[in-house]
């Protein structure tokens, strides 16, 4: 069986539409990734960002 590593990815976009991506942390399960995502989203955002988004994705992959 192939083990999937899940990654919490932060995407922060500025008002000029430029976006920055950062890997936050890796997880062995999607549920663990989602738990941290929900915890982070409960903290007020800071900085001059137009949008802040967190996604749990397979490492090196994308959601379908």
Secondary structure, 3 states (H helix, E strand, C coil): CCCCCEEEEEEEECCCCCEEEEEEEEECCHHHHHHHHHHHHCCCCCCCCCEEEEEEEECCCCCC
